[in-house]
């Protein structure tokens, strides 16, 4: 078993947050790819084929259908009839968490990959992941960059566009920011060792959307992160949900703020299982830079007083030296139309941000 601890320092001394022990990987670890689909029949064949065409031989595909009314199940059935290693789980419409729970329960792999049905893997992804886990035997959570495309398949740059991926033991950093570790990629770019997945699943069934954020919040508290700084999947930005929108809407901000509180509670519950001294190390959510920014954006977009929230945001980022921090410090003085355009650039994955991200990488 490979395990470890992380120092969490406070005014009273030092605590050690235990990491989940990991067994050595076998010579040819099995890999399960969990695909969730709801009315994505037009994309599903490409997603499944991208897995079956991987160079790694020990792969199973588990398609969990969320009560689709299109041809999604027929597409998956076609692979099964041809003898491909594909399972189809037909469910009622219950949302993302329920779909993922069913898929994980039906899986057997020692490595668990996640794939939205509208995305697909790039060649060599699974082999790269196995090599990365072998090189870092203490890591139970792997992430990588994504190649983004628009609805017409045109390239939209790499995700993240403007930041590095977090790597290594990030438990202390996660706790310091009230449970939020910045820079983690979306669903199709997340991979777990089974020992970690078993601690996270089942996901709360009422997390009908953005259920992958439960992994974002819990996995860094349980294990080290192995980050692969190259795109291994394609993320399709087709605008079918507000996570892919090019605009920041107040309704989306309010929904995500409520969701953040529920995720924070999940972290509290996990830390409580380790002991009350650990749960006390999780600060209130309102000290998180992300939470402060979202509250501040919501207040400004609603034309409500935002001075106090902005002052707290400035205090929180006082030591941060970046273009983003400079913007937030001075943004209160921007006219609302200019502020709207700036936050759309910073908070979404549009073409303007792609161009700006490329420019920054050239300077680096």
N, C-alpha and C positions, 0 to 999 in steps of 0.2 A: 504494500500500500504506500502511496505517496500522499503526504499530508503536510500541513504547515500552519503557521499562525501569523497574525498581523498585529503590530502594536497600534493600539488606539490610545493616544496620550491625551490626558486631561489634567486639570489642576491638582487632582488627587493622586496622580501616578500614571501607571500604564496597565492596560488590559490587553489580553490576547484573544482575538476573535478566531475561533477554530475554523480551519478550512476542511471541506469534505474530503475524506481520504479517497484516493483513486487507485484502482488495480492496474497493473501493467497491461498495456494493450496486447492482445494476441498477435501472432505473426500476420494474420489477415483478418483484421476486425470487420465485423459485419456493420453495414450502414443502412439505416432506415431513413427514407425521405418522406416526410409528412406533408401532403398537399391538401390544402383546404380550398374548396371551390363552391361558389354560389353564382349560378348563371354565367359561368365563364367557359362554356363549352367551346367558344371560338378560339380560346387560348390554350385549353387544357392539353391537347395533343402535343403541342410544342413543348409544354412544361414536362410532360411525361417522357417524351423522346429525349429531352436534354439530360434526363437522369439515366435512361437506359443506354444511351450512347457513351456514358462515362467509361474511362479506362479501368476503373476499379470493379472487380468481378462480384464482390459480395454485397449486392445492393438489393433492397426491396423498396417498392413504392406503395405507400398507403394513401389512397385518395379518399378523403372524407367529404362527402357532398352534403351541403347544408339545405337540403330540400329544394334543389334547383328545379325550375320549370322549363329549362331549355334542354339541349341534348347532352349535357355534361355527363350523365350516367352512361349514356350510349357510347360516348367517346371512350370512357374508361373501360367499359365492357368489351370494346373492340380489342384492346390490348390483352385482356384476360383470355378471350377466345383464341388469341394467337399464342397462348402459352407463355406470355411475358410475366415476370415477377411483380405483378400489380394486384393489390387488394382494393376493392371498392366497398366503402361503408355508406349506405344510403340512410340519411337521417332526415328528421323534420327540421324546419327552419328554426335554429336555436342560437345562431351567432357563432363568432369565431372561437371563443373559448370552448364551447361544447364540441365543435368540430375537432379542434386540436386534442381535446381530452380523449375523444373516441379514437382518433388516429394513433395517439401515443399508446393507449391501452392495447391496440391491435399490433403494435410494432414489437420487434425483437432485437433490433440492432444495438451494438455497443456504442455506436456514434449516431446521434440523432440530428438530421438536417431538417430545416423547415423551408417550404417553398409555397408562396402564393401562386394560385393557378394562372394568374396573368403574368407571372415572371418566368424566367427559365435560367438554368445553369449554363455556364460556359464550359467548354471542354477542359478536362483535367482538374475540375474543382475538387472532386472527392479525393483524388490522389494527393493533391496539395494539402488538403485538410489532415489526412492521415499522417503525412510527413510532418506537418506542423505539430500535431499532438505528440508524435514520437520525439520530436526535438525539445518539447517542453512537457515532460511527463506530469508536472504539477498543475497543468492548466486543464480545466474541465469545461471551459467556455471559449469558443473560437469565433472570431468575427473577421470580416473582410470587406473590402470596398465593392461597390456595385457600379456597373456601367448603366447609365440612365438613357432611355429612349423616349421619344414622344409617341403619340398615337399612330403616326405614320412610320415609325421605326427609325426616325432620324436621331442621331446621337445628341445627348444633352449633357455630356460631361460625366465625371465620376462623382460618386457619393462616398464620403462627405466632400463637398466642393471646396470648403474653406477651412478645414481643420484636420488634424491628425487623428487616427484611431487610438483610443486608449488601450494600453496593454500592461501586462504584469499584474501584480497584486494591487488592486484598486479599492479594496474594502475601506481603508481609512479615508481615501478621497471621497468615496461615495457617502460615507457617514458625515463627513465635514460639510458636504453640500446638501444636507437634509435628505439624503437618500437618492440624490439624482446624480448619475454619472453621465456627463455630456459626451456626445460624439458617437453613441452606439447606433449602428445602422438598422434598417428595417428588417422585417421577418425573414426574407429569403437570403439574408446574409448572416444569420445566426446559426450556430452549431453547438450542441451540448454533448459531453460524455454522458452515458446513461446514468451513472451514479448521481450526477447533478440534476438531470431531468427528473429522476425519481423523487428528489426532494422538492421540486417545484410543482410537479403535476400531482393531482388535477388542478387546473386553473379555476378560479372562481367562475361559476357558470354564468353569472350575470355580467361578466366582461364580454359583452357581445361584439365589441369592436376594440381594436388596438390591444388585443390580449397579449401580443408579444411583449408589451411593456412590462408585464409581470416578470418575464425573463430578464429584461433590462434592469429591473430593480433588485431582483433576488440573486441572480447568478453572481454578480460582482461581490456579494457578501459571503458567498459560499466557496469561491474558487478563483484561481488566477486566470487572467485573460490572455489568450494567444491571438494576436492581431496579425493578419496577413495583409500587407500593404499593396495589394493588387486586386483588380476586379475579378471575381469568380462567378458572378451572376449578373443578370440583366434585370433592371427594375423598370417596369413599364409605367410611365406617367401618363395615364389616360384620363384622369379627372373624374373617375366614377365615384371617388369619395373625397371628402374635403382634405384629407391628408395630402392629396396630390394637387390641391388647388394652388393657383398662382396668386391668390389674394388671401389676406388675413382678415377673417370676418369675426365680429364680436361673438356671434353664436358659437363659433368653433373655439374661441378662447375660453368662454365660460364653461363649455363642455369639458375641455381639457383640464381646466383648473379643478373641476369636481373630480375628474378621473385621477388627477395627481394625488388628491387627498385619499382616495381609496387605495392607491398603490402604496402610499406612505403607511397606511394602516396594515397592509400586507407585510411590509418590512418590519413594523413593530411586532406583529404576531410572530414572525420568524425569529427575530432577536429575542423575544420573550421565551422561546423554547430553549435558548441557550442559557438563559438566566436573566434576572431582572437588571443586573449590573450592565448587561449588554444593551437592553432596550433603552436604558437611560442615556446611551451614547448617541441616539438618533435625535438631532435637534428638531425643533418645530419646522414645519414645511416652509413657513414664510421667511426663513433665512436663506433659502435656496435662490441662487441667481436666476434660474429659469422661472421659478414661481414668481419672483418679484417682477421680472420682465413681462410675463404674461399678464399679471395684475395691472401693471402700469400701462401696457398696450390697451387692455380692455377699458380702463378708465379714460384714456385719451380718446379712443374711438367712440366712446359714449358721451364725450364732452363733459365728463365729470371731473371734479378737482383731483389732480394727480400729483400735487406737490410733495406730500408726505411720502407717498410711495416712491417717487423719483429720488427723494433724498436718501431713503433706505437703500435704493438700488445703487446710488453713487457711493455710499459708504461701503457697500458690499464689494464693489469692484474697484475700490480706491487704489489697490496695489496692482491691478491688472493693466498691462501696457499693450493694448491692441487697438486695431481700427474699430472693432465692435465696441469695446469699452469706451473709446473716445466718443462714438456716436451716442451711446446711452447717456453719458454724462451731459451732453449738450443738447439732447433731443427735445427737452422741455420747451426750448425757445423756437423750435421749428413750427411753421404754420401747419395746420392739420393736413392739408393735401400733400405737402412735402413729407411729413411724418408718415403718412399712409404709404407713399411710394417707397420710402426707405425701409419700412418694416416688411413690405412685400419682398423686397430684395433680400433682406437678411433672413427671413423666416421661411421662405418657400424655395422651391427647386427650379425656378424659371430660367429662361435663356440668358437674362441679364446677369443672374448670379453665376451661371456657368462661365460667361465671358470674364467676369470679375475674378472668379476663382482661378481661371487659367492665367490671368495677369499676375495674381499673387504668386502662383507657383513659379512663374518665370523669374520673379524677383528673388525668390528663395533659392 
